[in-house]
Each structure stands twice: as C-alpha cells, then as structure tokens.
C-alpha cells in the first residue's frame, strides 16, 4: 500500500474551497477522506453534527487539547475550532488522501506535526470578483462583507506560505488543477516506495 497524502486547503471566505473539495471527494470516493473539525460554537439551522462539524462543549475541547488529541486548533471570537488527530492518522495509514479545510493559522500548525503535508491555497480571480460573490450570497450586511474582504486581503498575503496556488475562476478548472496536484504528489518517489519494492521483489 502506498502512503496516504495529507492535503491542507485554505482560502478566503467566498473563494469556493468547500465546493472544490466536495467535487474532488465525489471523484475520489473511498480513496479520500475529509476531516471534520470540532467546534465549541452552537449548531446553526441546517447543520448536522458529525457532518459540518463535531459540536462539543468547551470542557471536552480543552480535554482533547490536554490529551494531545488535536492536530491544530484556533480561537475565533468566543469559539474554538480544531482538527482531531486520530481520524487523520487512521486514514493516512490506510493510504487515503486526507483533506483538511482550515484557516491559514491552522495550516501552519499542521506542518509542524506533518511536515510532509501539502498546502493548497485557493484564490479568487480578483478581489472585485470575490466581493461580487460575497454580495451574491445575500447573507451578510455591507459591514460584514467589508470585514470579510479586509480579512481576505490579509489571508492572501499568507498564501506565500503554501505549496500551491489554485485560481477558482471556473469551478471545473480549479477541481482539475487540484486533482493534478494530488496525482503528482501521489507519484513522488517517497509515496511510491512500497510499490517500487513490490515490483523489484517480484522481478
């Protein structure tokens, strides 16, 4: 069995990172795994525990931190968000491609534990297009949209910390680009050593 691949995907709000990864999961099926984050915030209408997030108490979240069960975590406002490490390790051991959709701060923390992880940053064609997408949602006030755009500008500066940049202008093209990155990484010698040894030993 070849080694699994850990892929960190980050992007400013409105860049379509969830949609891109969802499309890839549909393509890869059982060969891929999306890590579901834990959070201490309240569940929102339409969300499902264990699908959107694992909704847990602050006490349970802190216990996971103390027991070394969090791959990364961060605080946003009054709530904590983090990635449980056990499912990530399990699926990597099974040779799967494991996706983490997390913020830039969390992405840096993941690399400290899994230096072999590959980080993909998804960008919009322009900030003007991003603003148009955010307004098209019709879910945020003008003030909230301006705040998101300010955060986006800051996050885009940190895209230099990533291994790959993918522009999400046309969704299918962005999906194809990410799939190409994954396939190239899977074929690296460090990921194909087991297969290579198998071929040599059967010669």
C-alpha positions as CSV (number, residue, x, y, z in Angstrom):
1,X,0.0,0.0,0.0
2,X,1.3,3.5,-0.9
3,X,1.5,6.2,1.7
4,X,-1.5,8.4,2.3
5,X,-1.4,12.1,1.4
6,X,-2.4,14.9,3.7
7,X,-3.7,18.0,1.9
8,X,-4.4,21.3,3.6
9,X,-6.8,23.6,1.7
10,X,-7.2,27.2,2.7
11,X,-8.9,30.2,1.1
12,X,-10.6,33.4,2.0
13,X,-14.3,33.2,2.6
14,X,-16.2,33.1,-0.7
15,X,-13.5,31.5,-2.8
16,X,-15.2,28.2,-3.0
17,X,-12.8,25.9,-1.1
18,X,-15.6,23.8,0.3
19,X,-17.2,23.3,-3.2
20,X,-13.9,22.4,-4.8
21,X,-13.1,19.8,-2.2
22,X,-16.6,18.4,-2.3
23,X,-16.3,17.9,-6.1
24,X,-13.0,16.1,-5.5
25,X,-14.4,13.8,-2.8
26,X,-17.1,12.8,-5.3
27,X,-14.4,11.9,-7.8
28,X,-12.1,10.1,-5.4
29,X,-14.8,8.4,-3.4
30,X,-13.4,5.9,-0.9
31,X,-9.8,6.9,-1.7
32,X,-10.3,10.3,0.0
33,X,-11.3,11.4,3.5
34,X,-12.4,14.9,4.6
35,X,-11.5,15.6,8.2
36,X,-14.4,17.1,10.2
37,X,-13.4,19.8,12.6
38,X,-14.5,20.2,16.2
39,X,-16.0,23.4,17.4
40,X,-17.4,24.8,20.6
41,X,-19.9,27.1,18.8
42,X,-23.6,26.4,18.6
43,X,-25.0,24.4,15.8
44,X,-26.8,26.5,13.2
45,X,-30.0,25.7,11.4
46,X,-29.4,23.2,8.6
47,X,-26.1,21.9,10.0
48,X,-25.6,18.3,11.1
49,X,-23.4,17.1,13.9
50,X,-20.5,15.0,12.5
51,X,-21.0,16.3,9.0
52,X,-20.5,20.1,9.2
53,X,-18.6,19.9,12.5
54,X,-18.3,17.9,15.6
55,X,-20.2,20.2,18.0
56,X,-18.7,19.7,21.5
57,X,-18.5,21.6,24.8
58,X,-15.6,23.9,25.8
59,X,-14.7,21.4,28.5
60,X,-14.5,18.5,26.1
61,X,-12.5,20.6,23.6
62,X,-10.0,21.5,26.4
63,X,-9.7,17.9,27.4
64,X,-8.8,16.9,23.8
65,X,-6.1,19.6,23.8
66,X,-4.6,18.3,27.1
67,X,-4.7,14.7,25.9
68,X,-2.8,15.6,22.7
69,X,-5.8,14.7,20.5
70,X,-5.8,18.0,18.5
71,X,-3.8,18.3,15.4
72,X,-4.4,22.0,15.3
73,X,-6.8,24.5,16.9
74,X,-7.6,28.2,17.0
75,X,-9.9,30.6,18.6
76,X,-12.2,32.8,16.6
77,X,-14.3,35.2,18.6
78,X,-15.6,33.3,21.6
79,X,-15.4,29.9,20.0
80,X,-12.7,27.3,19.4
81,X,-12.2,25.3,16.2
82,X,-9.8,22.4,15.8
83,X,-8.9,19.2,13.9
84,X,-8.9,15.8,15.8
85,X,-5.7,13.9,15.0
86,X,-6.9,10.3,15.4
87,X,-9.1,10.2,12.2
88,X,-6.3,11.9,10.2
89,X,-3.7,9.3,11.3
90,X,-6.0,6.4,10.7
91,X,-7.0,7.4,7.1
92,X,-3.4,8.2,6.2
93,X,-2.3,4.8,7.4
94,X,-5.0,3.3,5.1
95,X,-3.3,5.1,2.2
96,X,-6.1,7.7,1.6
97,X,-5.8,11.3,0.6
98,X,-6.9,13.3,3.7
99,X,-8.3,16.8,3.2
100,X,-8.2,19.5,5.9
101,X,-10.2,22.6,5.1
102,X,-8.8,25.0,7.6
103,X,-7.6,28.6,8.1
104,X,-4.1,29.8,7.4
105,X,-3.1,29.7,11.0
106,X,-4.1,26.1,11.4
107,X,-2.3,25.2,8.2
108,X,1.0,26.4,9.6
109,X,0.4,24.3,12.8
110,X,-0.3,21.2,10.7
111,X,3.1,21.4,9.0
112,X,4.8,21.3,12.4
113,X,3.4,17.8,13.0
114,X,3.1,16.6,9.4
115,X,5.9,18.3,7.5
116,X,5.1,16.2,4.5
117,X,1.6,17.7,4.2
118,X,0.9,19.7,1.1
119,X,-0.8,23.0,1.3
120,X,-3.1,24.4,-1.4
121,X,-4.3,28.0,-1.3
122,X,-7.4,28.8,-3.4
123,X,-7.6,32.4,-4.7
124,X,-10.3,34.3,-6.5
125,X,-9.7,35.9,-9.9
126,X,-9.7,39.3,-8.2
127,X,-10.9,41.0,-5.1
128,X,-13.7,42.5,-7.2
129,X,-14.9,39.1,-8.2
130,X,-14.7,37.9,-4.5
131,X,-16.8,40.9,-3.4
132,X,-19.4,40.1,-6.1
133,X,-19.6,36.5,-4.9
134,X,-20.0,37.6,-1.3
135,X,-22.8,40.0,-2.2
136,X,-24.4,37.3,-4.3
137,X,-24.9,35.2,-1.2
138,X,-27.2,37.8,0.2
139,X,-26.5,36.6,3.7
140,X,-24.2,39.4,5.0
141,X,-24.5,43.1,5.7
142,X,-22.3,45.6,3.9
143,X,-20.3,45.9,7.0
144,X,-19.8,42.2,7.3
145,X,-18.8,42.0,3.6
146,X,-16.2,44.7,4.1
147,X,-14.8,42.9,7.1
148,X,-14.6,39.7,5.1
149,X,-12.7,41.5,2.3
150,X,-10.2,43.0,4.8
151,X,-9.6,39.5,6.2
152,X,-9.2,38.2,2.7
153,X,-6.5,40.7,1.9
154,X,-4.6,39.6,5.0
155,X,-5.0,35.9,4.2
156,X,-3.9,36.4,0.6
157,X,-0.6,37.8,1.9
158,X,-0.1,34.5,3.7
159,X,-0.6,32.4,0.5
160,X,3.1,32.7,0.0
161,X,3.5,30.1,2.8
162,X,1.7,27.5,0.7
163,X,3.0,24.9,-1.7
164,X,0.4,25.5,-4.5
165,X,-1.9,28.3,-5.6
166,X,-5.1,27.4,-7.5
167,X,-7.3,30.1,-9.0
168,X,-11.0,29.3,-8.7
169,X,-12.5,31.2,-11.7
170,X,-14.1,28.3,-13.5
171,X,-15.0,25.6,-10.9
172,X,-14.2,22.6,-13.1
173,X,-10.8,24.0,-13.9
174,X,-10.0,24.6,-10.3
175,X,-11.1,21.0,-9.5
176,X,-8.9,19.7,-12.3
177,X,-5.9,21.7,-11.1
178,X,-6.2,20.3,-7.5
179,X,-6.6,16.8,-8.8
180,X,-3.4,17.2,-10.9
181,X,-1.5,18.3,-7.8
182,X,-2.8,15.3,-5.9
183,X,-1.8,12.9,-8.6
184,X,1.6,14.4,-9.0
185,X,2.2,14.2,-5.2
186,X,1.0,10.6,-5.2
187,X,3.6,9.6,-7.8
188,X,6.5,11.1,-5.9
189,X,9.2,8.5,-5.1
190,X,8.6,8.9,-1.3
191,X,5.0,7.9,-1.8
192,X,5.7,5.1,-4.3
193,X,8.5,3.3,-2.5
194,X,6.2,0.4,-1.4
195,X,5.0,-0.2,-5.0
196,X,8.5,0.1,-6.3
197,X,9.8,-2.5,-3.8
198,X,6.9,-4.8,-4.7
199,X,7.9,-4.7,-8.4
200,X,11.6,-5.2,-7.7
201,X,11.0,-8.1,-5.3
202,X,8.7,-9.8,-7.9
203,X,11.2,-9.5,-10.7
